Amino acid sequence: MGNKSAVLLLCVMMVISFGMFGMQITASSVQDFTTCYVGCYLLCNFIPRQSTLPCSLQCLKDCIIPTPSAADIKNYCDLGCASSLCSNLSTQQHPNGEKVEACVSSCSETCTKHI
């Protein structure tokens, strides 16, 4: 029972921390994106019965489009590109935040050129 209590406490602390700080993080820089993506991905995979792909897509969306009201066309271009090219770079054991960030940056450059 002691281990279950410790895991539950850790989970609650992660959810509270993510709630307080996760929503303030934007993808405006490499470090911000990596912090946002890795934190989101680890939290998502901590929840039982989550597969890798939905966590990747959810975290890409949350970290590329920082607020639900963001209707910026470039953000949606970034998300579409990242969803198709970057979501398969993460595994449950290793989120590969730096590789995903590099992929997202490449998408952002492509979208900036075409919009």
Contacts in CASP RR format, 6 or more apart in sequence:
PFRMAT RR
TARGET T0000
AUTHOR 0000-0000-0000
METHOD contacts of the structure
MODEL  1
MGNKSAVLLLCVMMVISFGMFGMQITASSVQDFTTCYVGCYLLCNFIPRQ
STLPCSLQCLKDCIIPTPSAADIKNYCDLGCASSLCSNLSTQQHPNGEKV
EACVSSCSETCTKHI
11 46 0 8 1.000
14 42 0 8 1.000
14 43 0 8 1.000
14 46 0 8 1.000
15 43 0 8 1.000
18 39 0 8 1.000
18 40 0 8 1.000
18 43 0 8 1.000
22 36 0 8 1.000
22 39 0 8 1.000
22 40 0 8 1.000
25 32 0 8 1.000
25 35 0 8 1.000
25 36 0 8 1.000
25 63 0 8 1.000
25 66 0 8 1.000
26 32 0 8 1.000
26 36 0 8 1.000
26 66 0 8 1.000
27 33 0 8 1.000
27 36 0 8 1.000
27 63 0 8 1.000
27 64 0 8 1.000
27 66 0 8 1.000
27 104 0 8 1.000
30 101 0 8 1.000
30 105 0 8 1.000
33 63 0 8 1.000
33 101 0 8 1.000
33 104 0 8 1.000
34 97 0 8 1.000
34 98 0 8 1.000
34 101 0 8 1.000
36 59 0 8 1.000
36 62 0 8 1.000
36 63 0 8 1.000
37 59 0 8 1.000
37 60 0 8 1.000
37 63 0 8 1.000
37 95 0 8 1.000
37 97 0 8 1.000
37 100 0 8 1.000
37 101 0 8 1.000
38 95 0 8 1.000
38 97 0 8 1.000
39 59 0 8 1.000
39 95 0 8 1.000
40 55 0 8 1.000
40 58 0 8 1.000
40 59 0 8 1.000
40 62 0 8 1.000
40 63 0 8 1.000
41 55 0 8 1.000
41 56 0 8 1.000
41 59 0 8 1.000
41 90 0 8 1.000
41 95 0 8 1.000
41 97 0 8 1.000
42 95 0 8 1.000
44 50 0 8 1.000
44 54 0 8 1.000
44 55 0 8 1.000
44 58 0 8 1.000
44 59 0 8 1.000
45 52 0 8 1.000
45 55 0 8 1.000
45 92 0 8 1.000
45 95 0 8 1.000
52 90 0 8 1.000
52 91 0 8 1.000
52 92 0 8 1.000
53 87 0 8 1.000
53 88 0 8 1.000
55 90 0 8 1.000
56 86 0 8 1.000
56 87 0 8 1.000
56 88 0 8 1.000
56 89 0 8 1.000
56 90 0 8 1.000
56 100 0 8 1.000
57 83 0 8 1.000
57 87 0 8 1.000
60 79 0 8 1.000
60 82 0 8 1.000
60 83 0 8 1.000
60 86 0 8 1.000
60 87 0 8 1.000
60 100 0 8 1.000
60 104 0 8 1.000
61 79 0 8 1.000
61 83 0 8 1.000
64 75 0 8 1.000
64 78 0 8 1.000
64 79 0 8 1.000
64 82 0 8 1.000
64 104 0 8 1.000
65 72 0 8 1.000
65 75 0 8 1.000
65 76 0 8 1.000
65 78 0 8 1.000
65 79 0 8 1.000
73 115 0 8 1.000
74 108 0 8 1.000
74 111 0 8 1.000
74 112 0 8 1.000
74 115 0 8 1.000
77 107 0 8 1.000
77 111 0 8 1.000
77 114 0 8 1.000
77 115 0 8 1.000
78 104 0 8 1.000
78 107 0 8 1.000
78 108 0 8 1.000
78 111 0 8 1.000
80 107 0 8 1.000
81 107 0 8 1.000
81 110 0 8 1.000
81 111 0 8 1.000
82 100 0 8 1.000
82 103 0 8 1.000
82 104 0 8 1.000
82 107 0 8 1.000
85 103 0 8 1.000
85 106 0 8 1.000
85 107 0 8 1.000
86 100 0 8 1.000
86 103 0 8 1.000
86 104 0 8 1.000
86 107 0 8 1.000
89 96 0 8 1.000
89 97 0 8 1.000
89 99 0 8 1.000
89 100 0 8 1.000
89 103 0 8 1.000
90 96 0 8 1.000
90 97 0 8 1.000
90 100 0 8 1.000
END
